[in-house]
Amino acid sequence: MNDLPKLGDRSGAIELISNTLLRLGFISSPSDIFDEKLTQGVKAFQQDRGLTVNGLINEITARSLEEARFRLGDRVLVFNTTALMRGDDVANLQDRLIQMGFNCGKVDGVYEITTENAVKEFQKSVGILSDGRCGPATLISLMRLAKTVSGGAPSALRESINHSVRSPALANKVIVIDPSWGGEFTGESANGVNESEIVFDLAQRLEGRLIALGVNVILTRSANNSPLEKDRIKVANSVNADLVIALKVDSYKNEKANGVATYFYGREDKGVRSVVG
C-alpha cells in the first residue's frame, strides 16, 4: 500500500475495512470515510492483534485486516506452496482440529503443511476424501463433531506443563536479551558513541543481574556480529523463552530530550497496554 489513507479520505477500500472492523466489533456502525471513529477502530484492532498502535492502515495492518475478514466456510482452504493461505478462518480451523486431537502445531492462521496433514488425518477419521482441502464436506464434518468434542488441546496442555515446572519467581525463567544492531551496523551515533555499543553494554549488565537471580539468560548476538531479525526470533523460539527484551537507543535533535520508553504488546480489555515513562 503506497499511499496510506488519510483522515477525510473516502473509497470502496475504506468501506471494506469499515465493514471488517464492524463485524469484529471494533466500531459500532459502517462508513466509507476515514474519520476519527474509524481511526479509533483501527487502533483497537491493532492493539488486539499485537500490532504497532498508530491508527494508520499501513501494509502490515492492511494485511491483517484482509486476513481478519475471512470466516471459516467463506472459501476453500488448501495448502499452496507458492502463496500460503492466511486468515482468521485458517486459525479457526486449526483451533477446531487441535481441540479434537489433530496436531496442527500452534494456531497461527497459516495453512501450511502441518495444517494440511492434520486435515488429511481428520478426513480419514470421518471417512471422507483425504485430500487436505477444507471444503464443504470437510466443514460439515467439522461442524458436526465440534459440538461433541472440546477441551484437552495438546498444544495447550504442553504449554501448561512447560510453565507449571517454572516457579512464579524469576528463578529458572528463560529470558532472551536482544541488543539491536551489532557488527558493522552501529545504529545511532553521538559524541563518539554508537548505539550498538551502548545496548550491548546494557545487555551484559542486565545479563549479570538476571543470572544472579537464577534466570537463564541468552543474548541474541555477540559484540561483533549482527544477526538478521529472523535469526534473533529463531533464538527466542528455540529456547522456549518466557520473555524477550529488545534493547534500542533512539535519538532526537533536541539535546534536552531524555527518558526511557517501554513497549509491550497487550490488550485493552485486559488492562494491559504499551506505556512510556
N, C-alpha and C positions, 0 to 999 in steps of 0.2 A: 504494500500500500504506500504509494509515493506521496500523495497529498493527504495529510491527516484531516478528518472532518473537524470543522471549527464551529464554535457557537453561532447559531443562526443558519447554518447550512441545512438544506432540505434536499432529500433524494430518496429514491427507492431503496438504496442500500441502508440508509439510516432507518427507514421504516422497518426493514427486515431485522435490523439489530434491535430496534424497539420491541418488535414482536417477540423476539427471543428472550429479552430481558423481562417482558411481561409474563411470558409462560413460566419463567424461572422464579418469578415472584420478586424481582428487584425493582420494578416500577409498578404503579397501580393502573396506568392507562397507556394505550399505544400512542405513538406520534411519528410524524415523518420529518420533524425538525429537530436539530441537535440543540436542545435548550438545557437550562440548568438542571431540570428534573432528570433528563436523560444522562447528563454528566454524573449526577449522584448515583444513578442506577449502574452506570459503567464502573464507578469506583467501588460500589458494593460488590459487583460481580468480580472485579479484580481482587478484592480482599478475600472473597470466598474461594477463589481459585489459586490463591498464593502468588498472584502477580504483583508487579510494582503498581501501587495505587496512585494514579495520577489523573484519572478521568479521560485519558487520551485513547482513542481507538487506533493504536499503532499495530504493527504487523502481528506481534505476539497476541495482543488482546483480540484482534480480528480473527485470528486462527482459533483461539479458544472459544470465541462466540460461535464461530462456524461449527466447531465440534459439539458445542453445547446444544445446538438446535435439533440434533437428531435424537429421537426416541426409539427404543427397541421396537422393531417392526416397520420403521419408516423406509428401510432399504434392506436389500440382501447383503449380508456381511460375508466377505470372502478374504482369504489370505492372498494378497497381491505383493509380490516381491519388489515390484518397481515403484509402487505407491501404496504404502501401508494405510489401511483404513483406520481412522481415528474418530473418536466421538464418545458422547455420553451413552449412546446405545451400545457401543462395544463394552464400556465399563459395566453397564447394567447386565449384559450377557455374561461377562466374566464373573461378576458377583453371584449371579444365579448358579453358574456352573460350580463355582467354589463351594457354595452352600450345599450343593448336592454331592460334594466329594471329588469333583473332577479338577485336576491340577492345571490351573492357568497361570501359576506364578502369582504375582501381585496384580491387583486391579489397577491398570494404568491407562485403560481406554485405547489401547493399540492392538489391532488384530494381527498378531504375528504368529509364528509357527507354533508356539506353545498353546495359544488360544485355539488355533485350528485343530491341533491334536486333541485338545480337550473336547472340542465339538464333535470330532470323529468318535471318540470314546463314548460320549453321550448318545450319539446317533446309534451306535452299535447296541448300546444297552437298552434302547427302546425299540429296536427292530426296524429302523428306517435307513434309507440310503446313507452310507457313511462317506460323505464327500467333503466334509469340513466346511460346508457352506451353511450359514444360518439363514435359511429361507422360511417360507410359510410353514412347511411340515415340521421343521425343527422347532420353530417358535411355538407352534400349537402344543407340541410335546413338552416344551419347557413350561408353558403356562399351566398345563395340566398337573405337572409334578411339583411346581413351585409352591402350591398351596399345602402340600403334604410334607415337604421336606424343608427344614430350616435349621439354622444353628450348626455349630461344630465345624466351621470353616477351617480347613487345615492351616492356611496361612495365618489366620487369627490366633489359632492355638499355638503355633510355633512362635509367633511374636510374643504372646503372653508368657510362654515358658522362658524365652530369652530374657525378658525383662524381670521375671519373677526371681531369677537367680542373682539379680543385682540388687543391692540394697538401695533404699531411698537416698542415702548419703552419696557423696562423691566417690567413695572408695569403690574400686572395681569398675567404675564407669569408663567408657571408651570415648575420648574426645579428640577430634581431629582439628588441628590448627592450620589454617590456610593463609600464610603470608603472601600478599599479592606480588606480582611481577617476579623478579629474580634474574640472575644471569646478566645477559646484555640488555635486558629490559628493566630500566631503572624506575619508571613511573615519574611522579612529580619530583622536581628538584628545587632546592632553595638553600642559599647560604652554604653551598658546597656539600650538602647532604641529600642523599637520594631516598625516595620513598621505599624502594626495595630493601635498603639497609635498615631503615627505621622499623619497618614492620617485621623484618626477620629478627632484629634485636628484641623487639617486644614479644615475638613468638617464643623465643628462647627463654626469656624471663618468665613468661606465663607458663611455659612447659615445666620449668623448675618448681614453681609454686604448686602446680597441679599434681606433679609427681609426688611431692611431699605430702599431699593429701590422699595418696593412694590411687590416683587416677592413671589409667593407661592412656598415654598421650602419643599421638602420631602427627608429625609435621608433613605437609604435602610436598615440601621441597627443601633442598639444602641451601646453603648460602650462595651457590654459584650456578644453579640451574633454574629454569622457568618452565615447568610442565604446562601442557595445554589444559584448558578448563576441563575437558572430558577426562583427562588423566587424573586430575585432582578429585573429580567426582568418583572415579573408579576406586581411588584410595579409600575414600569415606565408605563407599558401599562394601568394599572387600573386607573391612574390619567390623562391619555392622555398627557403625558409630552411633552413640547416644546423642551426640551433639557435634556440630561443625561450626567452628568460629573462623570467619573470614576477616582478615585484618587489612585495612586500606587507609591511606592517608589522602586527604583531599587538600585542595588549595583554593585560595581566594585572594584577589588583588588588594583587598583592604587589610593592612597589616594589623588592625585591631581584631580581626576575626579570630575566634578561638572556640574551643569546646569539643565535645565528643558526641557523636551520633551513634545510636544503636538501632539497627533494623532487624526485625524478625517477622516471620510470617505468622499470622493469626487470624481469628475470626471475630467479627463484631459481636455475634450472638454469644460468644464465649467470654467476652470481656477482655480479649487479648488483641493488641494491635501494635503496629510499629510505633516506636517512640523516639523522640530526640531530646537529649538533655545534656 
